[in-house]
């Protein structure tokens, strides 16, 4: 049986991984500020959470 080759890993700096998430969070906050009622209805809250 032949061994499978190791998958190639891309080296990324932590900033490259975090930046898009920061942008998404900012956009969600802006959307929530514009229309808090819709945001509240569409947000899933875990059972027992607030």
C-alpha positions as CSV (number, residue, x, y, z in Angstrom):
1,X,0.0,0.0,0.0
2,X,1.4,3.4,-0.9
3,X,1.3,6.2,1.6
4,X,-0.6,9.3,0.7
5,X,1.5,12.5,0.3
6,X,1.3,15.1,3.0
7,X,-1.1,18.0,2.1
8,X,0.7,21.2,1.3
9,X,0.2,23.8,4.0
10,X,0.0,27.5,3.3
11,X,1.8,29.6,5.8
12,X,-0.4,32.5,6.8
13,X,0.4,35.2,9.3
14,X,-2.2,35.6,12.1
15,X,-3.2,39.0,10.7
16,X,-4.2,37.5,7.4
17,X,-6.6,35.1,9.1
18,X,-8.1,37.7,11.6
19,X,-8.6,40.7,9.2
20,X,-11.5,39.3,7.3
21,X,-13.3,38.3,10.5
22,X,-12.9,41.8,11.9
23,X,-14.5,43.2,8.7
24,X,-17.4,40.7,9.0
25,X,-18.0,41.6,12.7
26,X,-17.9,45.4,11.8
27,X,-20.5,44.8,9.0
28,X,-22.8,42.8,11.3
29,X,-22.6,45.6,13.9
30,X,-23.5,48.2,11.3
31,X,-26.4,46.1,10.1
32,X,-27.7,45.6,13.6
33,X,-27.5,49.3,14.3
34,X,-29.5,50.1,11.2
35,X,-32.2,47.6,11.9
36,X,-32.1,46.0,15.3
37,X,-35.5,44.4,15.1
38,X,-34.5,42.3,12.1
39,X,-31.2,41.5,13.5
40,X,-32.8,40.2,16.8
41,X,-35.3,38.1,14.9
42,X,-32.6,36.5,12.7
43,X,-30.1,35.8,15.5
44,X,-30.1,32.3,16.8
45,X,-29.7,32.1,20.6
46,X,-28.6,28.8,22.2
47,X,-31.1,27.3,24.6
48,X,-30.8,28.9,28.0
49,X,-28.8,31.8,26.4
50,X,-29.8,35.5,26.3
